[in-house]
Amino acid sequence: MSPVTSRKRISREESRAQTRQELLMAARELFARQGFEGASIDQITDAAGYTRGAFYSNFDTRESLMIALIEHCFAEDLAQLSRLGERPEAGFSGEGFQAFSASPDTDQTAHLIKMEFWMCAMRYPRIRAAYVQQQGQLRAAIARQVEAQAQALGLTLPVAAEDAAAVLIALKNGLDTQKLIQPQAFADGLYATMFRQLLRPDPPLTP
């Protein structure tokens, strides 16, 4: 009698979660490579190895899938930021945020999908609403992190923490874009340097 190979049986909920995740990852690659408007549902299901029925069991439309992908990617960023928060002094010195920025979106797919989020947020109201919500959560989390770091080092921020967070996000996105287009455009430590300069209190301006 041949030996029986034991396999872990997964529940229907686990199977559906796995299908959903694989559809999301297939869409991530296709949206990054071809754009949201250039990737059809059939292409997504083919890439993931599923049928259209599997797609519609998880998502109503491609917009729904894009919203789920936005939520997934922002959740990853928030988790990474949470791990950074365990050492506030390292983050404020620039070392922690340099690690956060250099898990870079020098990954081309990660940065391209982020840019696709921006484009879709400008074109599709439903996606814009989801993006604004997720971006707001990330900005608030970075603001809390910045405040905690400043308090740990006894520093007074020169601007509101939320404003500092908005600038840090814009700086990271801009530098990532330049680095992908022209890898030697600037030194790898520039983000950390500018982060420290941005949050360094300056003496008041004299008229």
FIKOLZA-1660 file (N, C-alpha, C; in steps of 0.1 Angstrom, whole numbers, plus 5000, padded with zeros to 4 digits):
% residues 207
   i   px   py   pz ch aa at
   1 5009 4988 5000  A  M  N
   1 5000 5000 5000  A  M CA
   1 5009 5012 5000  A  M  C
   2 5006 5021 4991  A  S  N
   2 5015 5033 4990  A  S CA
   2 5012 5042 5002  A  S  C
   3 5023 5049 5007  A  P  N
   3 5021 5058 5018  A  P CA
   3 5012 5070 5015  A  P  C
   4 5004 5074 5025  A  V  N
   4 4995 5085 5023  A  V CA
   4 5002 5098 5027  A  V  C
   5 5002 5107 5018  A  T  N
   5 5008 5120 5021  A  T CA
   5 4998 5129 5028  A  T  C
   6 5001 5133 5040  A  S  N
   6 4992 5141 5048  A  S CA
   6 4993 5156 5043  A  S  C
   7 4982 5162 5041  A  R  N
   7 4981 5176 5037  A  R CA
   7 4972 5183 5046  A  R  C
   8 4976 5195 5049  A  K  N
   8 4968 5204 5058  A  K CA
   8 4956 5208 5050  A  K  C
   9 4944 5205 5054  A  R  N
   9 4932 5210 5048  A  R CA
   9 4929 5224 5052  A  R  C
  10 4926 5233 5042  A  I  N
  10 4923 5246 5046  A  I CA
  10 4908 5249 5045  A  I  C
  11 4904 5258 5053  A  S  N
  11 4889 5261 5053  A  S CA
  11 4886 5269 5041  A  S  C
  12 4873 5270 5039  A  R  N
  12 4868 5278 5027  A  R CA
  12 4872 5293 5028  A  R  C
  13 4872 5298 5041  A  E  N
  13 4876 5311 5043  A  E CA
  13 4891 5313 5040  A  E  C
  14 4899 5303 5044  A  E  N
  14 4914 5304 5041  A  E CA
  14 4916 5303 5026  A  E  C
  15 4909 5294 5019  A  S  N
  15 4910 5293 5005  A  S CA
  15 4906 5306 4998  A  S  C
  16 4896 5312 5002  A  R  N
  16 4891 5325 4996  A  R CA
  16 4902 5336 4998  A  R  C
  17 4907 5336 5011  A  A  N
  17 4917 5346 5014  A  A CA
  17 4930 5344 5005  A  A  C
  18 4933 5332 5003  A  Q  N
  18 4945 5329 4994  A  Q CA
  18 4942 5333 4980  A  Q  C
  19 4930 5330 4975  A  T  N
  19 4927 5334 4961  A  T CA
  19 4927 5349 4960  A  T  C
  20 4921 5356 4970  A  R  N
  20 4921 5371 4970  A  R CA
  20 4935 5377 4970  A  R  C
  21 4944 5371 4978  A  Q  N
  21 4958 5376 4979  A  Q CA
  21 4965 5374 4965  A  Q  C
  22 4963 5362 4959  A  E  N
  22 4970 5359 4946  A  E CA
  22 4964 5368 4935  A  E  C
  23 4952 5371 4936  A  L  N
  23 4946 5381 4926  A  L CA
  23 4952 5395 4928  A  L  C
  24 4953 5399 4941  A  L  N
  24 4959 5412 4944  A  L CA
  24 4974 5413 4939  A  L  C
  25 4982 5402 4941  A  M  N
  25 4996 5403 4937  A  M CA
  25 4997 5402 4922  A  M  C
  26 4988 5395 4915  A  A  N
  26 4988 5395 4900  A  A CA
  26 4985 5409 4895  A  A  C
  27 4975 5415 4901  A  A  N
  27 4971 5429 4897  A  A CA
  27 4982 5439 4900  A  A  C
  28 4988 5437 4911  A  R  N
  28 4999 5446 4914  A  R CA
  28 5010 5447 4903  A  R  C
  29 5014 5435 4899  A  E  N
  29 5024 5434 4888  A  E CA
  29 5019 5440 4875  A  E  C
  30 5006 5436 4871  A  L  N
  30 5001 5441 4859  A  L CA
  30 4998 5456 4859  A  L  C
  31 4993 5461 4870  A  F  N
  31 4990 5476 4871  A  F CA
  31 5003 5483 4870  A  F  C
  32 5014 5478 4877  A  A  N
  32 5027 5485 4876  A  A CA
  32 5033 5485 4862  A  A  C
  33 5031 5474 4855  A  R  N
  33 5037 5472 4842  A  R CA
  33 5029 5479 4831  A  R  C
  34 5015 5478 4832  A  Q  N
  34 5007 5482 4821  A  Q CA
  34 4997 5493 4824  A  Q  C
  35 4997 5496 4837  A  G  N
  35 4987 5507 4841  A  G CA
  35 4974 5501 4845  A  G  C
  36 4966 5507 4853  A  F  N
  36 4953 5503 4857  A  F CA
  36 4944 5501 4845  A  F  C
  37 4944 5511 4836  A  E  N
  37 4935 5510 4824  A  E CA
  37 4940 5501 4814  A  E  C
  38 4952 5496 4815  A  G  N
  38 4958 5487 4805  A  G CA
  38 4957 5473 4808  A  G  C
  39 4953 5470 4820  A  A  N
  39 4952 5456 4825  A  A CA
  39 4937 5451 4827  A  A  C
  40 4933 5442 4819  A  S  N
  40 4919 5437 4820  A  S CA
  40 4917 5427 4831  A  S  C
  41 4905 5424 4834  A  I  N
  41 4902 5414 4844  A  I CA
  41 4907 5400 4839  A  I  C
  42 4905 5397 4826  A  D  N
  42 4910 5385 4821  A  D CA
  42 4925 5383 4822  A  D  C
  43 4932 5394 4820  A  Q  N
  43 4947 5393 4822  A  Q CA
  43 4951 5391 4836  A  Q  C
  44 4943 5397 4845  A  I  N
  44 4946 5395 4859  A  I CA
  44 4943 5381 4864  A  I  C
  45 4932 5376 4860  A  T  N
  45 4928 5362 4864  A  T CA
  45 4938 5352 4857  A  T  C
  46 4942 5354 4845  A  D  N
  46 4951 5345 4838  A  D CA
  46 4964 5345 4845  A  D  C
  47 4969 5357 4849  A  A  N
  47 4982 5358 4856  A  A CA
  47 4982 5351 4869  A  A  C
  48 4970 5352 4876  A  A  N
  48 4969 5346 4889  A  A CA
  48 4965 5331 4889  A  A  C
  49 4961 5326 4877  A  G  N
  49 4957 5312 4875  A  G CA
  49 4943 5309 4880  A  G  C
  50 4934 5319 4879  A  Y  N
  50 4920 5317 4883  A  Y CA
  50 4910 5321 4872  A  Y  C
  51 4898 5319 4874  A  T  N
  51 4887 5322 4864  A  T CA
  51 4881 5336 4868  A  T  C
  52 4873 5341 4858  A  R  N
  52 4866 5353 4861  A  R CA
  52 4856 5351 4873  A  R  C
  53 4851 5339 4874  A  G  N
  53 4842 5337 4886  A  G CA
  53 4849 5339 4899  A  G  C
  54 4862 5335 4900  A  A  N
  54 4870 5337 4912  A  A CA
  54 4872 5352 4915  A  A  C
  55 4874 5359 4904  A  F  N
  55 4875 5374 4905  A  F CA
  55 4863 5380 4911  A  F  C
  56 4851 5376 4905  A  Y  N
  56 4839 5383 4910  A  Y CA
  56 4834 5377 4923  A  Y  C
  57 4840 5366 4928  A  S  N
  57 4837 5362 4941  A  S CA
  57 4844 5370 4952  A  S  C
  58 4854 5378 4947  A  N  N
  58 4862 5386 4957  A  N CA
  58 4861 5401 4954  A  N  C
  59 4858 5405 4942  A  F  N
  59 4858 5419 4939  A  F CA
  59 4846 5422 4929  A  F  C
  60 4839 5433 4931  A  D  N
  60 4828 5437 4922  A  D CA
  60 4833 5442 4909  A  D  C
  61 4844 5450 4909  A  T  N
  61 4849 5456 4897  A  T CA
  61 4865 5458 4899  A  T  C
  62 4871 5462 4888  A  R  N
  62 4885 5465 4889  A  R CA
  62 4888 5476 4899  A  R  C
  63 4879 5486 4900  A  E  N
  63 4880 5497 4909  A  E CA
  63 4881 5491 4923  A  E  C
  64 4872 5481 4926  A  S  N
  64 4872 5475 4940  A  S CA
  64 4885 5468 4942  A  S  C
  65 4890 5462 4932  A  L  N
  65 4903 5455 4934  A  L CA
  65 4914 5465 4936  A  L  C
  66 4914 5476 4929  A  M  N
  66 4924 5487 4931  A  M CA
  66 4923 5492 4945  A  M  C
  67 4911 5494 4950  A  I  N
  67 4910 5499 4964  A  I CA
  67 4915 5489 4974  A  I  C
  68 4913 5476 4972  A  A  N
  68 4918 5466 4981  A  A CA
  68 4933 5466 4980  A  A  C
  69 4939 5468 4968  A  L  N
  69 4953 5468 4967  A  L CA
  69 4959 5481 4974  A  L  C
  70 4953 5492 4973  A  I  N
  70 4957 5504 4980  A  I CA
  70 4958 5501 4995  A  I  C
  71 4947 5495 5000  A  E  N
  71 4946 5492 5014  A  E CA
  71 4957 5482 5018  A  E  C
  72 4960 5472 5010  A  H  N
  72 4970 5462 5013  A  H CA
  72 4984 5469 5014  A  H  C
  73 4987 5477 5004  A  C  N
  73 5000 5484 5004  A  C CA
  73 5002 5493 5015  A  C  C
  74 4992 5501 5018  A  F  N
  74 4993 5510 5029  A  F CA
  74 4994 5503 5043  A  F  C
  75 4988 5492 5044  A  A  N
  75 4989 5484 5056  A  A CA
  75 5003 5479 5058  A  A  C
  76 5010 5475 5047  A  E  N
  76 5024 5471 5048  A  E CA
  76 5033 5483 5052  A  E  C
  77 5030 5495 5047  A  D  N
  77 5038 5506 5051  A  D CA
  77 5036 5509 5066  A  D  C
  78 5023 5508 5071  A  L  N
  78 5020 5511 5085  A  L CA
  78 5027 5501 5094  A  L  C
  79 5027 5488 5090  A  A  N
  79 5034 5478 5098  A  A CA
  79 5049 5481 5099  A  A  C
  80 5055 5485 5088  A  Q  N
  80 5069 5488 5088  A  Q CA
  80 5072 5500 5096  A  Q  C
  81 5063 5510 5096  A  L  N
  81 5065 5522 5104  A  L CA
  81 5063 5518 5119  A  L  C
  82 5054 5509 5122  A  S  N
  82 5052 5505 5136  A  S CA
  82 5065 5498 5141  A  S  C
  83 5071 5490 5133  A  R  N
  83 5084 5484 5138  A  R CA
  83 5095 5495 5140  A  R  C
  84 5095 5505 5132  A  L  N
  84 5104 5516 5134  A  L CA
  84 5102 5523 5147  A  L  C
  85 5089 5524 5151  A  G  N
  85 5086 5531 5163  A  G CA
  85 5091 5525 5176  A  G  C
  86 5097 5513 5175  A  E  N
  86 5102 5507 5187  A  E CA
  86 5115 5514 5191  A  E  C
  87 5122 5521 5182  A  R  N
  87 5134 5528 5185  A  R CA
  87 5133 5543 5181  A  R  C
  88 5125 5551 5188  A  P  N
  88 5123 5565 5184  A  P CA
  88 5136 5573 5182  A  P  C
  89 5146 5571 5190  A  E  N
  89 5158 5579 5189  A  E CA
  89 5165 5576 5176  A  E  C
  90 5165 5563 5171  A  A  N
  90 5171 5560 5159  A  A CA
  90 5164 5566 5147  A  A  C
  91 5151 5566 5148  A  G  N
  91 5143 5572 5137  A  G CA
  91 5145 5587 5136  A  G  C
  92 5146 5594 5147  A  F  N
  92 5148 5608 5146  A  F CA
  92 5162 5612 5141  A  F  C
  93 5172 5603 5144  A  S  N
  93 5186 5606 5139  A  S CA
  93 5186 5604 5124  A  S  C
  94 5176 5598 5118  A  G  N
  94 5176 5596 5104  A  G CA
  94 5179 5582 5100  A  G  C
  95 5185 5574 5109  A  E  N
  95 5189 5560 5106  A  E CA
  95 5176 5552 5104  A  E  C
  96 5166 5554 5112  A  G  N
  96 5154 5546 5111  A  G CA
  96 5146 5549 5099  A  G  C
  97 5144 5562 5097  A  F  N
  97 5137 5567 5085  A  F CA
  97 5145 5564 5072  A  F  C
  98 5158 5564 5073  A  Q  N
  98 5166 5560 5061  A  Q CA
  98 5163 5545 5058  A  Q  C
  99 5162 5537 5068  A  A  N
  99 5158 5523 5066  A  A CA
  99 5144 5522 5060  A  A  C
 100 5135 5530 5065  A  F  N
 100 5121 5530 5060  A  F CA
 100 5121 5534 5045  A  F  C
 101 5129 5544 5042  A  S  N
 101 5129 5549 5028  A  S CA
 101 5137 5541 5019  A  S  C
 102 5146 5533 5024  A  A  N
 102 5154 5526 5015  A  A CA
 102 5150 5511 5014  A  A  C
 103 5139 5508 5020  A  S  N
 103 5134 5495 5017  A  S CA
 103 5127 5499 5004  A  S  C
 104 5135 5507 4997  A  P  N
 104 5129 5517 4989  A  P CA
 104 5119 5511 4980  A  P  C
 105 5113 5520 4977  A  D  N
 105 5106 5520 4965  A  D CA
 105 5117 5523 4955  A  D  C
 106 5129 5518 4958  A  T  N
 106 5138 5516 4947  A  T CA
 106 5135 5503 4941  A  T  C
 107 5126 5496 4947  A  D  N
 107 5119 5485 4941  A  D CA
 107 5110 5491 4930  A  D  C
 108 5113 5489 4918  A  Q  N
 108 5106 5496 4907  A  Q CA
 108 5091 5493 4907  A  Q  C
 109 5087 5480 4909  A  T  N
 109 5073 5477 4909  A  T CA
 109 5066 5484 4920  A  T  C
 110 5072 5485 4932  A  A  N
 110 5065 5491 4943  A  A CA
 110 5063 5506 4940  A  A  C
 111 5073 5512 4934  A  H  N
 111 5071 5526 4931  A  H CA
 111 5062 5529 4920  A  H  C
 112 5062 5520 4909  A  L  N
 112 5053 5522 4898  A  L CA
 112 5038 5520 4903  A  L  C
 113 5036 5511 4912  A  I  N
 113 5022 5509 4916  A  I CA
 113 5018 5521 4925  A  I  C
 114 5027 5526 4932  A  K  N
 114 5024 5538 4940  A  K CA
 114 5020 5550 4931  A  K  C
 115 5027 5551 4920  A  M  N
 115 5024 5562 4910  A  M CA
 115 5010 5559 4903  A  M  C
 116 5007 5546 4901  A  E  N
 116 4994 5543 4896  A  E CA
 116 4983 5546 4905  A  E  C
 117 4986 5544 4918  A  F  N
 117 4976 5549 4929  A  F CA
 117 4973 5564 4927  A  F  C
 118 4984 5572 4925  A  W  N
 118 4982 5586 4924  A  W CA
 118 4973 5589 4911  A  W  C
 119 4976 5583 4900  A  M  N
 119 4969 5586 4888  A  M CA
 119 4954 5582 4889  A  M  C
 120 4952 5570 4895  A  C  N
 120 4938 5566 4897  A  C CA
 120 4930 5575 4907  A  C  C
 121 4937 5579 4917  A  A  N
 121 4931 5588 4927  A  A CA
 121 4927 5601 4921  A  A  C
 122 4934 5605 4911  A  M  N
 122 4930 5618 4904  A  M CA
 122 4919 5616 4894  A  M  C
 123 4917 5603 4889  A  R  N
 123 4908 5601 4878  A  R CA
 123 4894 5595 4883  A  R  C
 124 4895 5587 4894  A  Y  N
 124 4883 5579 4898  A  Y CA
 124 4879 5583 4912  A  Y  C
 125 4867 5589 4914  A  P  N
 125 4863 5594 4927  A  P CA
 125 4863 5583 4938  A  P  C
 126 4859 5571 4935  A  R  N
 126 4859 5560 4945  A  R CA
 126 4873 5557 4950  A  R  C
 127 4882 5556 4940  A  I  N
 127 4896 5553 4944  A  I CA
 127 4902 5565 4951  A  I  C
 128 4899 5577 4947  A  R  N
 128 4904 5589 4954  A  R CA
 128 4900 5589 4969  A  R  C
 129 4887 5586 4972  A  A  N
 129 4883 5585 4986  A  A CA
 129 4890 5575 4994  A  A  C
 130 4893 5563 4988  A  A  N
 130 4900 5553 4995  A  A CA
 130 4915 5557 4997  A  A  C
 131 4921 5563 4987  A  Y  N
 131 4934 5567 4988  A  Y CA
 131 4936 5578 4998  A  Y  C
 132 4928 5588 4998  A  V  N
 132 4929 5599 5008  A  V CA
 132 4928 5593 5022  A  V  C
 133 4919 5584 5024  A  Q  N
 133 4917 5578 5038  A  Q CA
 133 4930 5571 5042  A  Q  C
 134 4935 5563 5033  A  Q  N
 134 4948 5555 5036  A  Q CA
 134 4960 5564 5038  A  Q  C
 135 4961 5574 5029  A  Q  N
 135 4972 5584 5030  A  Q CA
 135 4971 5592 5043  A  Q  C
 136 4959 5595 5047  A  G  N
 136 4957 5602 5059  A  G CA
 136 4962 5594 5071  A  G  C
 137 4959 5581 5071  A  Q  N
 137 4963 5573 5082  A  Q CA
 137 4978 5572 5083  A  Q  C
 138 4985 5570 5071  A  L  N
 138 4999 5570 5071  A  L CA
 138 5005 5583 5076  A  L  C
 139 5000 5594 5071  A  R  N
 139 5005 5607 5075  A  R CA
 139 5004 5609 5090  A  R  C
 140 4993 5605 5095  A  A  N
 140 4990 5606 5110  A  A CA
 140 5000 5597 5118  A  A  C
 141 5003 5585 5113  A  A  N
 141 5012 5576 5119  A  A CA
 141 5026 5582 5119  A  A  C
 142 5030 5588 5108  A  I  N
 142 5043 5594 5107  A  I CA
 142 5044 5606 5116  A  I  C
 143 5033 5614 5117  A  A  N
 143 5033 5625 5126  A  A CA
 143 5035 5621 5140  A  A  C
 144 5028 5610 5144  A  R  N
 144 5029 5605 5158  A  R CA
 144 5044 5601 5161  A  R  C
 145 5050 5594 5151  A  Q  N
 145 5063 5590 5152  A  Q CA
 145 5073 5601 5153  A  Q  C
 146 5071 5612 5145  A  V  N
 146 5080 5623 5146  A  V CA
 146 5078 5630 5160  A  V  C
 147 5066 5632 5164  A  E  N
 147 5064 5638 5178  A  E CA
 147 5071 5630 5189  A  E  C
 148 5070 5616 5188  A  A  N
 148 5076 5608 5198  A  A CA
 148 5091 5609 5198  A  A  C
 149 5096 5610 5186  A  Q  N
 149 5111 5611 5184  A  Q CA
 149 5116 5624 5189  A  Q  C
 150 5108 5635 5187  A  A  N
 150 5112 5648 5191  A  A CA
 150 5112 5649 5207  A  A  C
 151 5101 5643 5212  A  Q  N
 151 5100 5643 5227  A  Q CA
 151 5112 5635 5233  A  Q  C
 152 5115 5624 5227  A  A  N
 152 5126 5615 5232  A  A CA
 152 5139 5622 5233  A  A  C
 153 5141 5632 5224  A  L  N
 153 5154 5639 5223  A  L CA
 153 5153 5653 5228  A  L  C
 154 5141 5657 5234  A  G  N
 154 5139 5670 5239  A  G CA
 154 5140 5681 5229  A  G  C
 155 5135 5679 5217  A  L  N
 155 5135 5689 5207  A  L CA
 155 5121 5694 5204  A  L  C
 156 5121 5707 5200  A  T  N
 156 5109 5713 5196  A  T CA
 156 5108 5714 5181  A  T  C
 157 5097 5708 5175  A  L  N
 157 5096 5708 5161  A  L CA
 157 5094 5722 5155  A  L  C
 158 5100 5725 5144  A  P  N
 158 5098 5739 5138  A  P CA
 158 5085 5741 5131  A  P  C
 159 5078 5729 5128  A  V  N
 159 5065 5730 5122  A  V CA
 159 5056 5720 5129  A  V  C
 160 5043 5720 5126  A  A  N
 160 5034 5710 5131  A  A CA
 160 5038 5696 5126  A  A  C
 161 5036 5686 5135  A  A  N
 161 5040 5672 5131  A  A CA
 161 5034 5667 5119  A  A  C
 162 5021 5671 5117  A  E  N
 162 5014 5666 5105  A  E CA
 162 5020 5673 5092  A  E  C
 163 5024 5685 5094  A  D  N
 163 5030 5692 5082  A  D CA
 163 5044 5686 5079  A  D  C
 164 5052 5683 5090  A  A  N
 164 5064 5676 5088  A  A CA
 164 5063 5663 5081  A  A  C
 165 5052 5655 5085  A  A  N
 165 5050 5642 5079  A  A CA
 165 5046 5644 5064  A  A  C
 166 5038 5654 5061  A  A  N
 166 5035 5656 5047  A  A CA
 166 5047 5659 5038  A  A  C
 167 5056 5667 5044  A  V  N
 167 5069 5670 5036  A  V CA
 167 5078 5658 5035  A  V  C
 168 5078 5650 5046  A  L  N
 168 5087 5638 5046  A  L CA
 168 5082 5628 5035  A  L  C
 169 5068 5626 5034  A  I  N
 169 5063 5617 5024  A  I CA
 169 5066 5622 5010  A  I  C
 170 5064 5636 5008  A  A  N
 170 5067 5641 4995  A  A CA
 170 5082 5640 4991  A  A  C
 171 5090 5642 5001  A  L  N
 171 5105 5641 4999  A  L CA
 171 5108 5627 4995  A  L  C
 172 5103 5617 5002  A  K  N
 172 5106 5603 4999  A  K CA
 172 5101 5599 4985  A  K  C
 173 5089 5603 4982  A  N  N
 173 5084 5600 4969  A  N CA
 173 5092 5606 4958  A  N  C
 174 5096 5619 4959  A  G  N
 174 5103 5625 4949  A  G CA
 174 5117 5620 4947  A  G  C
 175 5124 5617 4958  A  L  N
 175 5137 5611 4957  A  L CA
 175 5137 5597 4952  A  L  C
 176 5127 5589 4955  A  D  N
 176 5125 5576 4950  A  D CA
 176 5124 5576 4935  A  D  C
 177 5116 5585 4930  A  T  N
 177 5114 5587 4916  A  T CA
 177 5127 5590 4908  A  T  C
 178 5134 5600 4914  A  Q  N
 178 5147 5603 4907  A  Q CA
 178 5157 5592 4908  A  Q  C
 179 5157 5585 4919  A  K  N
 179 5167 5574 4920  A  K CA
 179 5164 5563 4910  A  K  C
 180 5151 5560 4907  A  L  N
 180 5148 5550 4898  A  L CA
 180 5151 5554 4884  A  L  C
 181 5149 5566 4880  A  I  N
 181 5152 5571 4867  A  I CA
 181 5167 5573 4865  A  I  C
 182 5174 5578 4875  A  Q  N
 182 5188 5581 4874  A  Q CA
 182 5195 5576 4887  A  Q  C
 183 5199 5564 4888  A  P  N
 183 5204 5558 4901  A  P CA
 183 5215 5566 4907  A  P  C
 184 5224 5572 4899  A  Q  N
 184 5235 5579 4905  A  Q CA
 184 5232 5594 4907  A  Q  C
 185 5220 5598 4907  A  A  N
 185 5216 5612 4907  A  A CA
 185 5220 5619 4920  A  A  C
 186 5220 5611 4931  A  F  N
 186 5224 5617 4944  A  F CA
 186 5228 5605 4954  A  F  C
 187 5235 5609 4965  A  A  N
 187 5240 5599 4974  A  A CA
 187 5229 5592 4981  A  A  C
 188 5231 5579 4985  A  D  N
 188 5221 5571 4992  A  D CA
 188 5216 5577 5005  A  D  C
 189 5224 5585 5012  A  G  N
 189 5221 5590 5025  A  G CA
 189 5214 5603 5025  A  G  C
 190 5210 5608 5013  A  L  N
 190 5204 5621 5012  A  L CA
 190 5191 5623 5019  A  L  C
 191 5183 5612 5019  A  Y  N
 191 5170 5613 5026  A  Y CA
 191 5172 5616 5041  A  Y  C
 192 5181 5608 5047  A  A  N
 192 5184 5609 5061  A  A CA
 192 5189 5623 5064  A  A  C
 193 5198 5628 5056  A  T  N
 193 5204 5642 5058  A  T CA
 193 5193 5652 5057  A  T  C
 194 5184 5652 5047  A  M  N
 194 5174 5662 5046  A  M CA
 194 5164 5660 5057  A  M  C
 195 5161 5648 5061  A  F  N
 195 5152 5646 5073  A  F CA
 195 5157 5653 5085  A  F  C
 196 5170 5652 5088  A  R  N
 196 5175 5658 5100  A  R CA
 196 5175 5674 5098  A  R  C
 197 5178 5679 5086  A  Q  N
 197 5178 5693 5084  A  Q CA
 197 5163 5699 5085  A  Q  C
 198 5154 5691 5080  A  L  N
 198 5140 5696 5080  A  L CA
 198 5135 5698 5094  A  L  C
 199 5139 5688 5103  A  L  N
 199 5133 5689 5117  A  L CA
 199 5142 5696 5126  A  L  C
 200 5152 5702 5122  A  R  N
 200 5162 5709 5130  A  R CA
 200 5156 5724 5133  A  R  C
 201 5153 5727 5145  A  P  N
 201 5148 5741 5147  A  P CA
 201 5158 5751 5143  A  P  C
 202 5153 5761 5136  A  D  N
 202 5161 5773 5132  A  D CA
 202 5158 5785 5141  A  D  C
 203 5168 5794 5143  A  P  N
 203 5165 5806 5151  A  P CA
 203 5154 5814 5143  A  P  C
 204 5146 5822 5150  A  P  N
 204 5136 5830 5143  A  P CA
 204 5142 5839 5133  A  P  C
 205 5135 5842 5122  A  L  N
 205 5140 5851 5112  A  L CA
 205 5139 5865 5117  A  L  C
 206 5149 5873 5114  A  T  N
 206 5148 5887 5118  A  T CA
 206 5144 5896 5106  A  T  C
 207 5136 5906 5108  A  P  N
 207 5131 5914 5097  A  P CA
 207 5143 5921 5090  A  P  C
% end
